[in-house]
Amino acid sequence: MQLYHLLQVLCVLWAIVQSTDGYCVYNDDSEGTSISIQADQVRLGSYSSSFKRTAMSAGDKGCCPYDNEDCCDRPERDATASLLITEDDGISLGPSVHISLQCGGWIVYGGNKADRRIQSYTHDGVLYDSPRAFTKAD
């Protein structure tokens, strides 16, 4: 548990120090769970053109610039984006969750299956969203 909190603090500090030009999703799962992420903007109209990463391994990250319409509806780092994060074992998709973030912020997907933690942060490191429930993937 303490290792998870240390990793979370290090991710927050690293993201604050670097210049953020878009949002990033960090897979810090302690059990090696892979995830898939998909931008969920209504205006985009088609999932085929929106930002997505599949089978993102633990320790990996996926980023998308906020001035790219496939990532954010408005090219501003304070604009809001919504992502669908789904557990992905390479064979089938598991539970999923919708999470919101600022287009200049980041998401940390961490913990383990017994204590899953998914949190988004603003570009300046303030907690933005922390959904608790996973739902069955469609």
C-alpha positions in Angstrom: 0.0 0.0 0.0 2.8 2.4 0.9 4.6 1.7 -2.4 1.4 2.6 -4.3 1.2 5.9 -2.5 4.9 6.6 -3.2 4.4 5.8 -6.9 1.3 8.1 -7.0 3.2 11.0 -5.4 6.1 10.5 -7.8 3.8 10.6 -10.8 2.2 13.8 -9.5 5.5 15.5 -8.9 6.9 14.4 -12.3 3.8 15.7 -14.1 4.0 19.0 -12.3 7.7 19.5 -13.2 7.2 18.7 -16.9 5.4 21.0 -19.3 2.0 19.5 -20.1 0.9 19.9 -23.7 -1.9 17.4 -23.4 -3.3 14.7 -21.2 -1.6 11.4 -20.3 -2.9 8.2 -18.8 -0.3 6.3 -16.7 -0.9 2.6 -16.0 0.6 2.0 -12.6 -1.2 -1.2 -11.8 0.7 -3.3 -9.3 -0.4 -6.7 -10.7 0.5 -6.1 -14.3 -3.1 -5.5 -15.6 -3.2 -4.1 -19.1 -5.8 -1.4 -20.0 -7.3 0.1 -23.1 -8.3 3.8 -23.2 -10.7 5.6 -25.6 -11.6 9.3 -25.8 -15.3 9.7 -25.3 -16.1 13.1 -26.8 -19.7 13.5 -28.1 -18.7 16.0 -30.7 -16.3 13.7 -32.4 -19.2 11.5 -33.4 -17.1 8.5 -34.3 -14.9 6.4 -32.0 -12.8 5.4 -35.0 -11.3 8.9 -35.2 -10.9 9.6 -31.4 -7.8 9.0 -29.4 -7.3 5.4 -28.2 -4.7 3.0 -27.0 -5.2 -0.7 -26.6 -3.4 -3.3 -24.4 -1.4 -0.6 -22.6 0.8 -2.6 -20.2 1.6 -1.8 -16.6 4.3 0.9 -16.5 3.2 2.3 -19.9 1.6 5.7 -20.6 -0.6 7.0 -23.4 -0.7 10.8 -24.1 -2.6 13.0 -26.5 -2.1 16.8 -27.2 -5.0 19.0 -26.1 -4.9 20.9 -29.4 -5.7 17.7 -31.3 -9.5 17.3 -32.0 -9.1 13.6 -31.6 -8.3 14.3 -27.9 -10.3 17.3 -26.8 -13.3 19.1 -28.1 -11.7 22.5 -27.5 -7.9 23.1 -27.9 -7.5 24.4 -24.3 -5.8 22.7 -21.4 -8.6 23.6 -19.1 -11.2 22.0 -21.4 -12.8 18.8 -20.2 -12.3 15.4 -21.8 -13.9 12.1 -21.0 -12.2 8.7 -21.3 -13.4 5.2 -21.1 -10.8 2.9 -19.4 -11.2 -0.8 -19.8 -9.2 -3.7 -18.3 -7.8 -5.6 -21.3 -6.2 -9.1 -20.8 -5.5 -9.4 -24.5 -8.3 -11.9 -25.0 -11.4 -10.1 -23.8 -12.3 -6.7 -22.4 -13.0 -6.6 -18.6 -14.7 -4.0 -16.5 -14.7 -0.4 -17.7 -15.1 3.1 -16.1 -15.7 6.6 -17.5 -13.5 9.3 -16.1 -13.2 13.0 -16.8 -10.1 15.1 -16.8 -8.9 18.5 -18.0 -7.2 18.3 -21.4 -3.9 19.4 -19.8 -4.1 17.0 -16.9 -3.4 13.3 -16.4 -4.9 10.0 -15.1 -3.3 7.4 -12.8 -4.7 3.9 -13.1 -3.2 2.0 -10.2 -3.7 -0.2 -7.2 -4.7 -3.8 -7.8 -7.9 -5.7 -8.5 -8.9 -5.8 -4.8 -8.1 -2.0 -4.3 -8.4 -0.4 -7.8 -7.6 3.4 -7.9 -8.3 5.6 -10.9 -7.8 9.3 -10.4 -7.5 12.3 -12.7 -5.7 15.5 -11.9 -5.7 19.0 -13.3 -2.6 20.4 -15.1 -1.5 21.9 -11.8 -1.9 18.6 -9.7 -5.3 19.1 -8.1 -7.5 15.9 -7.9 -10.2 16.3 -10.6 -12.2 13.0 -10.7 -12.0 9.6 -8.9 -14.7 7.2 -10.0 -15.2 4.2 -7.8 -17.4 1.8 -9.8 -16.4 -0.4 -12.8 -19.1 -1.6 -15.1 -19.2 -4.6 -17.4 -17.7 -3.7 -20.8 -20.2 -3.6 -23.7 
